[in-house]
Amino acid sequence: MTATAVKLEKSQAEKALSAQAALLNDITKRLALKNSDNGKVSVSKMDKTQHVFYQLAWMTAQQRVAENFIVYAWDASKGTGEMEQKMALTFAAETVSNIRSELAARPAEYELTYQELFSKLFSDEINTFVEAASKMENYEAIVDKIVDLGHFGAYGLSEDHENFRGIFKDFAENVVVPHAEHVHRHDDLIPQEIINGLKDMGCFGLCIPEQFGGIQPDDRPDNISMLVVTEELSRGSLGAAGSLITRPEIMSKALLKGGTEEQKNKWLPLLASGEKFAGIMVTEPNYGSDVAGVSVTAKEVDGGFVINGVKTWCTFAGYANLLLILCRTESDPSLKHRGLSILLAEKPSFDGHEFSYKQDGGGTIQGKAIGTIGYRGMHSYEVSFEDYFVPKENLLGGDAGRGKGFYFQMEGFAGGRIQTAARANGVMQAALEAALRYSQERKVFAKPIYDYTLTKFKIAKMAMIVQATRQYTNYVATLLDNHKGQMEATLVKLYASKIAEWVTREAMQIHGGMGYAEEYPVSRYFVDARVFSIFEGAEEVMALRVVAKDLLDQALAS
């Protein structure tokens, strides 16, 4: 590809994406006007056509990932070259095709006419770009270049972050991977060797400022470091390593957002050192993403609160010895989310799939691990409380924080969601590497699977998706570093989680029958990837209640 040709195709891609972005903005404004009352978005109206708003969120995610991929591919500071540029162009063409297809299937539901749709997105110029960039020869060229170069594209990190990545890549390969299959197949606990190793590396202080014993600069957040570490550990094993820093990260951000100075000085150094392991307790049997419906109560008593009720899907709750519990401290049901507070409760650390602990005063906490098809190692528990006492000093934010637990929790969730995208990137990267490796080794009809054009198409597409998702995840991290990007963190979580299922599925398919066998780790990647669209906010709720609603809110405000 000559420099002139690259420049021309980049211009064509930008024009196609720009036209598509303009149309999506028009659609969003029309839907906002149609689904509002008195100048405010009406969720009840949105719920009448949920498919439209789910797809609006999904199309917007694809659009923004593609736009960012073009920017990354032509950023000389990222170390990119012709391969990344070809990947970005082909990915852009796929994105235009996907969105055009959805809109063409039901234009009236998006407040469009066929004439408008075709005049704006099916022009000769856009059609020419899509056809040229979507040619099979492009996919073959991408995957052959990957093999020639020995990598899947530049990570685009600073020298410090690249060095950081190398350290944790080595740790994942040398310490995590040897344990990964055993932990998964036997539903075993995370080996102490992994936990102690990450303690020694300061891993649990990634999101904690240096003044509190962490390794994050005091003067600015550094979400990229957290993403780099998360991705490499998840590449080794999601359940045995990749999610270990999620809970301390969520708890730390809630503390930094709402904790008193005394609470920050007490708890953050303990989290950073790994002396305290965090457990997050928000979800209940009848309330998941609908956090405002939380019903576990915390009744004020002399010296503190007593907690009663049941929490579920509490990851690592057995081993954890410090629990963040979202409770209803106010009895007035009309307060809804404004009646919630966060309590930090201590308990002993337990191994195994069940635990029970009785306080001196008689309060009890009991937990039992929930069996799952993947994401094993940390274990997710259902936990019951009966008059479990927590001292008043452990009310996050003190008296001023009472009734504000929902907002403190949301601060932690934003970090948890972008971290989920990084976890998905790590699992996808592992699946991609496994697929390429197996395709070169396995022969069918007297030649390697790799030599077949369909295999090359799949691997090239997988590589484009992983790189595009990684780069958008990193971009959102820079937004969060500047105290922006709350919606975008949900957007990239939505995209990465959903697309990880396709990538791991295709990696498994390339393995054929052996992909279905536990002998190869690709089966683990597939079942692990399935959890991403469920935890840290279910896919449908993230699309409808967060992304789509925020897009409509912005449209009404503009």
C-alpha positions as CSV (number, residue, x, y, z in Angstrom):
1,M,0.0,0.0,0.0
2,T,1.6,3.3,-1.0
3,A,1.6,6.4,1.2
4,T,-0.8,8.1,-1.3
5,A,-3.2,5.1,-1.2
6,V,-3.2,5.0,2.6
7,K,-3.9,8.7,2.9
8,L,-6.7,8.5,0.4
9,E,-8.3,5.5,2.2
10,K,-8.0,7.2,5.6
11,S,-9.8,10.2,4.2
12,Q,-12.5,7.9,2.8
13,A,-12.9,6.1,6.2
14,E,-13.1,9.4,8.1
15,K,-15.8,10.7,5.7
16,A,-17.8,7.5,6.0
17,L,-17.6,7.5,9.8
18,S,-18.3,11.2,9.9
19,A,-21.5,10.8,7.9
20,Q,-22.5,7.9,10.0
21,A,-21.8,9.8,13.2
22,A,-24.0,12.7,12.0
23,L,-26.8,10.4,11.2
24,L,-26.6,8.6,14.6
25,N,-26.6,12.0,16.3
26,D,-29.8,13.0,14.3
27,I,-31.4,9.7,15.3
28,T,-30.5,10.2,18.9
29,K,-32.0,13.7,18.9
30,R,-35.3,12.5,17.3
31,L,-35.6,9.6,19.7
32,A,-34.9,12.0,22.6
33,L,-37.7,14.3,21.6
34,K,-40.1,11.4,21.1
35,N,-39.2,9.8,24.4
36,S,-39.3,12.8,26.7
37,D,-41.8,14.6,29.0
38,N,-41.4,18.2,29.9
39,G,-37.9,18.4,28.6
40,K,-36.7,15.3,30.4
41,V,-36.1,11.8,29.1
42,S,-38.8,9.3,30.0
43,V,-37.6,5.9,30.9
44,S,-41.1,4.5,30.8
45,K,-41.4,5.6,27.2
46,M,-38.0,4.2,26.3
47,D,-39.1,0.9,27.8
48,K,-41.8,0.5,25.1
49,T,-39.1,0.1,22.4
50,Q,-36.2,-1.3,24.3
51,H,-34.7,-3.0,21.2
52,V,-34.2,0.4,19.6
53,F,-32.4,1.8,22.5
54,Y,-30.3,-1.3,23.1
55,Q,-29.2,-1.1,19.4
56,L,-28.6,2.7,19.7
57,A,-26.1,2.0,22.5
58,W,-24.5,-0.8,20.6
59,M,-24.2,1.1,17.4
60,T,-22.8,4.1,19.3
61,A,-20.2,1.8,20.9
62,Q,-19.1,0.4,17.5
63,Q,-19.0,3.9,16.0
64,R,-16.8,5.3,18.7
65,V,-14.4,2.4,18.8
66,A,-14.0,2.6,15.1
67,E,-13.4,6.4,15.2
68,N,-10.7,6.0,17.9
69,F,-9.1,3.1,16.0
70,I,-8.4,5.4,13.0
71,V,-6.9,8.1,15.3
72,Y,-4.7,5.5,17.0
73,A,-3.5,3.9,13.7
74,W,-2.2,7.3,12.3
75,D,-0.6,8.5,15.6
76,A,3.1,8.2,15.0
77,S,3.8,8.4,18.8
78,K,2.0,5.0,19.2
79,G,4.5,3.1,17.1
80,T,1.9,2.1,14.6
81,G,2.5,1.3,10.9
82,E,0.9,0.0,7.8
83,M,-0.5,-3.1,9.5
84,E,-2.4,-1.1,12.1
85,Q,-3.6,1.3,9.5
86,K,-5.0,-1.5,7.3
87,M,-6.6,-3.0,10.4
88,A,-8.3,0.3,11.2
89,L,-9.6,0.9,7.7
90,T,-11.0,-2.6,7.5
91,F,-12.5,-2.3,10.9
92,A,-14.1,1.0,9.9
93,A,-15.7,-0.6,6.8
94,E,-17.1,-3.4,8.9
95,T,-18.5,-0.9,11.3
96,V,-20.3,1.1,8.6
97,S,-21.7,-2.2,7.2
98,N,-23.0,-3.3,10.5
99,I,-24.7,0.0,11.4
100,R,-26.1,0.4,7.9
101,S,-27.6,-3.1,8.1
102,E,-29.3,-2.4,11.4
103,L,-30.8,0.9,10.3
104,A,-31.9,-0.5,6.9
105,A,-33.8,-3.3,8.6
106,R,-36.1,-0.9,10.6
107,P,-35.6,2.7,9.6
108,A,-39.0,3.9,10.8
109,E,-38.2,2.7,14.4
110,Y,-35.2,5.0,14.2
111,E,-37.3,7.9,13.0
112,L,-35.7,7.6,9.5
113,T,-37.0,7.2,6.0
114,Y,-35.3,4.9,3.5
115,Q,-34.6,7.9,1.2
116,E,-32.8,9.7,4.1
117,L,-30.8,6.6,5.1
118,F,-29.7,5.7,1.6
119,S,-28.8,9.3,0.7
120,K,-26.6,9.7,3.7
121,L,-25.0,6.3,4.2
122,F,-25.2,4.6,0.8
123,S,-23.5,7.2,-1.4
124,D,-21.2,6.0,-4.1
125,E,-18.2,7.3,-2.2
126,I,-19.1,5.4,1.0
127,N,-20.1,2.3,-1.0
128,T,-16.7,2.4,-2.8
129,F,-14.8,2.7,0.4
130,V,-16.7,-0.1,2.1
131,E,-16.2,-2.5,-0.8
132,A,-12.5,-1.7,-1.2
133,A,-11.7,-2.0,2.5
134,S,-13.7,-5.1,3.0
135,K,-12.0,-7.2,0.4
136,M,-10.8,-10.6,1.5
137,E,-7.3,-9.8,0.4
138,N,-7.1,-7.1,3.1
139,Y,-7.8,-9.7,5.8
140,E,-5.2,-12.1,4.4
141,A,-2.6,-9.3,4.2
142,I,-3.3,-8.4,7.9
143,V,-2.9,-11.9,9.2
144,D,0.2,-12.6,7.1
145,K,1.7,-9.4,8.4
146,I,1.0,-10.4,11.9
147,V,2.9,-13.6,11.3
148,D,5.8,-11.8,9.7
149,L,6.1,-9.2,12.5
150,G,5.5,-11.7,15.3
151,H,2.9,-9.5,17.1
152,F,-0.7,-8.3,16.7
153,G,-0.1,-4.6,16.6
154,A,1.5,-1.9,18.6
155,Y,0.1,-1.4,22.1
156,G,0.8,2.3,21.9
157,L,2.0,2.7,25.5
158,S,4.5,5.1,27.0
159,E,7.9,3.6,27.7
160,D,7.1,3.4,31.4
161,H,3.7,1.7,30.8
162,E,5.3,-0.7,28.3
163,N,8.0,-1.7,30.9
164,F,5.2,-2.2,33.4
165,R,3.3,-4.4,30.9
166,G,6.4,-6.5,30.4
167,I,6.8,-7.1,34.1
168,F,3.3,-8.4,34.6
169,K,3.3,-10.3,31.3
170,D,6.3,-12.3,32.6
171,F,4.5,-12.8,36.0
172,A,1.4,-14.0,34.2
173,E,3.3,-16.5,32.0
174,N,5.7,-17.8,34.7
175,V,3.5,-17.7,37.8
176,V,-0.2,-17.6,36.8
177,V,-0.4,-19.8,33.7
178,P,1.1,-22.9,35.4
179,H,-1.8,-22.8,37.9
180,A,-4.6,-21.6,35.6
181,E,-5.9,-24.9,34.3
182,H,-5.8,-26.7,37.7
183,V,-7.8,-23.8,39.3
184,H,-10.4,-23.9,36.6
185,R,-10.9,-27.7,36.3
186,H,-10.9,-28.3,40.0
187,D,-12.8,-25.1,41.0
188,D,-9.9,-24.6,43.4
189,L,-8.8,-21.5,45.3
190,I,-6.3,-19.0,44.0
191,P,-2.8,-20.3,45.0
192,Q,-1.1,-18.2,47.7
193,E,1.9,-18.0,45.3
194,I,-0.1,-15.7,43.0
195,I,-1.5,-13.6,45.8
196,N,1.8,-13.2,47.6
197,G,3.5,-12.4,44.3
198,L,1.1,-9.6,43.5
199,K,1.4,-8.3,47.1
200,D,5.1,-8.0,46.7
201,M,4.7,-6.2,43.4
202,G,2.4,-3.6,44.9
203,C,-0.4,-4.7,42.7
204,F,-3.2,-3.9,45.2
205,G,-2.1,-0.3,45.4
206,L,-2.4,0.5,41.7
207,C,-5.4,2.8,42.3
208,I,-4.3,4.1,45.6
209,P,-2.3,7.4,45.8
210,E,1.3,7.2,47.1
211,Q,0.4,9.2,50.2
212,F,-1.8,6.3,51.3
213,G,0.8,3.6,50.5
214,G,-0.2,2.9,46.9
215,I,1.8,3.4,43.7
216,Q,-0.5,5.9,42.0
217,P,0.9,9.4,41.7
218,D,-0.6,11.8,44.3
219,D,-1.2,14.5,41.8
220,R,-3.1,12.5,39.2
221,P,-5.0,9.2,38.6
222,D,-3.3,6.6,36.4
223,N,-5.9,4.3,35.0
224,I,-3.6,3.1,32.2
225,S,-1.4,1.2,34.7
226,M,-4.4,-0.5,36.2
227,L,-5.6,-1.5,32.7
228,V,-2.2,-2.8,31.6
229,V,-1.8,-5.0,34.7
230,T,-5.4,-6.2,34.5
231,E,-5.1,-7.2,30.9
232,E,-1.9,-9.2,31.3
233,L,-3.1,-11.0,34.4
234,S,-6.4,-11.8,32.7
235,R,-4.4,-13.1,29.7
236,G,-2.9,-15.6,32.2
237,S,-6.2,-16.4,33.9
238,L,-9.3,-14.4,34.6
239,G,-10.3,-16.3,37.7
240,A,-6.9,-16.9,39.2
241,A,-5.4,-13.5,38.7
242,G,-7.2,-11.1,36.3
243,S,-9.9,-10.1,38.8
244,L,-7.8,-9.9,42.0
245,I,-7.3,-6.1,41.8
246,T,-10.9,-5.3,40.8
247,R,-12.4,-5.4,44.3
248,P,-9.6,-3.3,46.0
249,E,-9.9,-0.9,43.1
250,I,-13.7,-0.5,43.6
251,M,-13.4,-0.1,47.3
252,S,-10.4,2.3,47.0
253,K,-12.3,4.6,44.6
254,A,-15.4,4.6,46.9
255,L,-13.1,5.5,49.8
256,L,-11.3,8.2,47.9
257,K,-14.7,9.6,46.7
258,G,-16.6,9.6,50.0
259,G,-14.4,8.5,52.9
260,T,-13.4,10.8,55.8
261,E,-9.7,11.6,56.1
262,E,-9.5,9.2,59.1
263,Q,-11.1,6.4,57.0
264,K,-8.7,7.0,54.1
265,N,-5.7,7.0,56.3
266,K,-6.8,3.8,58.1
267,W,-8.1,1.6,55.2
268,L,-6.2,2.6,52.1
269,P,-2.7,1.6,53.3
270,L,-4.1,-1.7,54.4
271,L,-5.7,-2.3,51.0
272,A,-2.5,-1.2,49.2
273,S,-0.3,-3.6,51.1
274,G,-2.7,-6.5,50.7
275,E,-3.1,-6.9,54.5
276,K,-6.8,-6.3,53.9
277,F,-8.6,-8.0,51.0
278,A,-11.7,-6.4,49.8
279,G,-15.1,-8.0,49.1
280,I,-17.9,-6.0,47.5
281,M,-21.5,-6.6,48.5
282,V,-24.1,-4.8,46.4
283,T,-26.2,-7.4,44.5
284,E,-29.1,-9.1,46.3
285,P,-31.2,-12.1,45.2
286,N,-34.0,-9.8,44.0
287,Y,-31.9,-6.8,43.1
288,G,-28.9,-6.8,40.7
289,S,-28.3,-3.8,38.4
290,D,-31.3,-2.1,40.1
291,V,-29.1,-1.0,42.9
292,A,-31.7,1.5,44.2
293,G,-33.8,-1.5,45.2
294,V,-31.3,-2.8,47.8
295,S,-33.1,-4.2,50.8
296,V,-30.4,-5.4,53.2
297,T,-30.9,-3.2,56.3
298,A,-28.4,-1.6,58.6
299,K,-30.2,-0.5,61.8
300,E,-28.5,2.0,64.0
301,V,-27.8,0.7,67.5
302,D,-25.6,1.9,70.3
303,G,-22.1,2.4,68.9
304,G,-22.9,1.4,65.3
305,F,-25.2,-0.6,63.1
306,V,-26.5,-4.2,62.8
307,I,-26.8,-5.7,59.3
308,N,-29.6,-8.1,58.3
309,G,-30.3,-9.7,55.0
310,V,-28.8,-11.6,52.1
311,K,-26.3,-10.5,49.5
312,T,-25.3,-12.6,46.5
313,W,-22.6,-12.8,43.8
314,C,-20.1,-11.6,46.3
315,T,-16.8,-12.4,44.6
316,F,-13.9,-13.5,46.9
317,A,-16.1,-13.0,49.9
318,G,-14.6,-16.0,51.7
319,Y,-11.0,-14.9,51.5
320,A,-11.8,-11.2,51.9
321,N,-11.5,-9.8,55.4
322,L,-12.9,-6.3,54.7
323,L,-16.3,-6.0,53.1
324,L,-17.9,-3.0,51.4
325,I,-21.6,-3.5,52.0
326,L,-24.3,-1.3,50.4
327,C,-27.1,-1.2,52.9
328,R,-30.4,0.6,53.6
329,T,-29.8,2.7,56.6
330,E,-33.0,4.8,56.2
331,S,-36.4,3.2,56.9
332,D,-38.4,5.6,54.7
333,P,-39.0,3.6,51.4
334,S,-39.7,6.8,49.4
335,L,-36.0,7.7,49.7
336,K,-35.1,4.8,47.4
337,H,-31.4,5.2,46.4
338,R,-31.0,8.2,48.8
339,G,-31.7,5.8,51.7
340,L,-28.5,3.8,51.0
341,S,-25.2,4.0,52.8
342,I,-22.0,2.0,52.7
343,L,-20.6,0.2,55.7
344,L,-17.1,-1.3,55.9
345,A,-17.3,-4.6,57.8
346,E,-14.4,-6.8,59.0
347,K,-14.4,-10.5,59.2
348,P,-11.8,-13.3,59.3
349,S,-10.4,-14.7,56.1
350,F,-11.6,-18.2,55.1
351,D,-10.5,-20.8,52.6
352,G,-12.9,-23.2,51.0
353,H,-16.3,-22.9,49.5
354,E,-18.3,-22.2,52.7
355,F,-17.7,-20.0,55.8
356,S,-19.4,-19.0,59.0
357,Y,-18.4,-16.6,61.6
358,K,-20.1,-15.5,64.9
359,Q,-19.2,-12.3,66.6
360,D,-18.7,-12.0,70.4
361,G,-21.9,-10.1,70.5
362,G,-23.9,-12.8,68.7
363,G,-24.0,-11.4,65.2
364,T,-23.4,-13.9,62.4
365,I,-22.2,-13.9,58.8
366,Q,-22.4,-17.0,56.6
367,G,-21.5,-17.6,53.0
368,K,-21.6,-20.4,50.4
369,A,-19.9,-20.4,47.0
370,I,-22.2,-20.5,43.9
371,G,-21.2,-23.0,41.4
372,T,-20.3,-21.5,38.0
373,I,-19.2,-22.7,34.6
374,G,-16.2,-20.4,34.5
375,Y,-14.5,-17.5,36.3
376,R,-13.3,-20.0,38.9
377,G,-10.7,-19.3,41.6
378,M,-12.1,-16.3,43.4
379,H,-15.5,-17.9,43.9
380,S,-18.7,-15.9,44.2
381,Y,-20.7,-16.3,47.3
382,E,-24.2,-15.9,48.6
383,V,-23.8,-14.3,52.0
384,S,-26.3,-13.9,54.8
385,F,-26.1,-11.5,57.8
386,E,-28.0,-11.7,61.1
387,D,-27.5,-8.8,63.4
388,Y,-23.9,-8.4,62.2
389,F,-22.4,-5.5,64.1
390,V,-20.4,-2.8,62.4
391,P,-19.0,0.1,64.4
392,K,-20.3,3.6,63.5
393,E,-16.8,4.7,62.6
394,N,-17.0,2.4,59.6
395,L,-19.9,4.2,58.0
396,L,-18.3,5.5,54.8
397,G,-18.1,9.3,55.0
398,G,-19.3,9.4,58.6
399,D,-22.6,11.1,59.3
400,A,-22.2,13.2,56.2
401,G,-22.0,10.1,54.1
402,R,-25.3,8.6,55.4
403,G,-27.7,8.2,52.5
404,K,-24.9,8.8,49.9
405,G,-23.8,5.2,49.5
406,F,-25.3,4.9,46.1
407,Y,-23.2,7.8,44.7
408,F,-20.0,6.5,46.4
409,Q,-20.7,3.1,44.9
410,M,-21.1,4.5,41.4
411,E,-17.7,6.0,41.6
412,G,-16.2,2.6,42.3
413,F,-18.3,1.0,39.6
414,A,-17.0,3.3,36.8
415,G,-13.5,2.0,37.5
416,G,-14.8,-1.6,37.8
417,R,-16.4,-1.3,34.4
418,I,-13.4,-0.1,32.5
419,Q,-11.4,-2.7,34.3
420,T,-13.8,-5.3,33.0
421,A,-13.0,-4.1,29.5
422,A,-9.4,-4.7,30.2
423,R,-10.1,-8.1,31.6
424,A,-12.0,-8.9,28.4
425,N,-9.1,-7.6,26.3
426,G,-6.8,-10.0,28.2
427,V,-9.0,-13.0,27.7
428,M,-9.5,-12.1,24.0
429,Q,-5.7,-11.7,23.5
430,A,-5.1,-15.2,25.0
431,A,-7.7,-16.7,22.7
432,L,-6.3,-14.9,19.7
433,E,-2.8,-16.2,20.4
434,A,-4.1,-19.7,21.0
435,A,-6.1,-19.7,17.7
436,L,-3.1,-18.5,15.6
437,R,-0.8,-21.0,17.2
438,Y,-3.1,-24.0,16.8
439,S,-4.0,-23.0,13.2
440,Q,-0.3,-23.2,12.2
441,E,0.2,-26.5,13.9
442,R,-3.0,-28.4,12.9
443,K,-3.3,-29.9,9.5
444,V,-6.5,-30.6,7.7
445,F,-6.6,-32.1,4.1
446,A,-2.8,-32.1,4.0
447,K,-2.2,-28.4,4.9
448,P,-2.2,-26.2,8.0
449,I,-5.6,-24.7,8.9
450,Y,-3.9,-21.4,8.8
451,D,-3.5,-21.7,5.0
452,Y,-7.3,-21.6,4.4
453,T,-8.7,-18.2,3.6
454,L,-11.6,-18.6,6.1
455,T,-9.2,-19.2,8.9
456,K,-7.2,-16.1,7.9
457,F,-10.3,-14.1,7.8
458,K,-11.3,-15.1,11.3
459,I,-7.9,-14.5,12.8
460,A,-7.5,-11.1,11.1
461,K,-11.0,-10.1,12.3
462,M,-10.2,-11.2,15.8
463,A,-6.9,-9.3,15.8
464,M,-8.7,-6.1,14.6
465,I,-11.3,-6.4,17.3
466,V,-8.8,-6.9,20.1
467,Q,-6.7,-4.0,19.0
468,A,-9.6,-1.7,18.5
469,T,-11.1,-2.5,21.8
470,R,-7.8,-2.2,23.7
471,Q,-7.2,1.2,22.2
472,Y,-10.6,2.6,23.0
473,T,-10.3,1.2,26.5
474,N,-7.0,3.1,26.9
475,Y,-8.7,6.2,25.5
476,V,-11.5,6.0,28.1
477,A,-8.9,5.6,30.8
478,T,-7.5,9.1,29.8
479,L,-11.0,10.5,30.2
480,L,-11.3,9.0,33.7
481,D,-7.9,10.4,34.6
482,N,-9.4,13.8,33.9
483,H,-12.5,13.0,35.9
484,K,-14.7,12.5,32.8
485,G,-15.9,9.5,30.9
486,Q,-18.3,7.8,33.3
487,M,-20.7,6.9,30.5
488,E,-17.8,5.9,28.2
489,A,-16.5,3.5,30.8
490,T,-19.9,1.8,30.6
491,L,-19.9,2.0,26.9
492,V,-16.5,0.2,26.5
493,K,-17.6,-2.4,29.1
494,L,-20.7,-3.1,27.0
495,Y,-18.7,-3.4,23.8
496,A,-15.7,-5.4,25.1
497,S,-17.9,-7.8,27.0
498,K,-20.2,-8.6,24.1
499,I,-17.5,-8.9,21.5
500,A,-15.3,-11.1,23.7
501,E,-17.9,-13.8,23.3
502,W,-17.4,-13.8,19.5
503,V,-13.6,-13.7,19.7
504,T,-13.4,-16.6,22.1
505,R,-16.0,-18.5,20.3
506,E,-14.1,-18.3,17.0
507,A,-10.9,-19.2,18.7
508,M,-12.6,-22.3,20.1
509,Q,-14.0,-23.1,16.7
510,I,-10.6,-22.9,15.0
511,H,-9.5,-25.6,17.5
512,G,-12.4,-27.9,16.2
513,G,-13.1,-30.8,18.5
514,M,-10.1,-30.0,20.7
515,G,-11.6,-26.6,21.4
516,Y,-14.4,-28.4,23.2
517,A,-12.0,-30.4,25.3
518,E,-10.5,-29.2,28.6
519,E,-7.1,-30.3,27.3
520,Y,-6.8,-26.9,25.6
521,P,-7.2,-23.7,27.6
522,V,-9.3,-22.1,24.8
523,S,-12.4,-23.8,26.3
524,R,-11.7,-21.9,29.5
525,Y,-11.4,-18.6,27.6
526,F,-14.8,-19.2,26.1
527,V,-16.7,-19.9,29.4
528,D,-14.8,-17.1,31.2
529,A,-15.7,-14.6,28.5
530,R,-19.4,-15.4,29.0
531,V,-19.4,-13.7,32.5
532,F,-18.3,-10.3,31.2
533,S,-21.8,-9.3,29.9
534,I,-23.4,-10.3,33.2
535,F,-21.2,-9.0,36.1
536,E,-20.3,-5.4,36.8
537,G,-23.7,-4.5,35.4
538,A,-25.8,-6.6,33.0
539,E,-25.4,-5.9,29.3
540,E,-29.1,-4.9,28.9
541,V,-29.1,-2.5,31.9
542,M,-25.9,-0.9,30.9
543,A,-27.2,-0.4,27.3
544,L,-30.6,0.9,28.3
545,R,-30.3,2.6,31.6
546,V,-26.9,4.1,31.3
547,V,-25.6,4.5,27.8
548,A,-28.8,5.1,25.8
549,K,-30.3,7.3,28.5
550,D,-27.2,9.3,28.8
551,L,-27.1,9.8,25.0
552,L,-30.7,11.0,25.0
553,D,-30.0,13.3,28.0
554,Q,-27.1,14.8,26.1
555,A,-29.2,15.2,23.0
556,L,-31.9,17.1,24.9
557,A,-29.3,19.4,26.5
558,S,-27.6,20.3,23.2
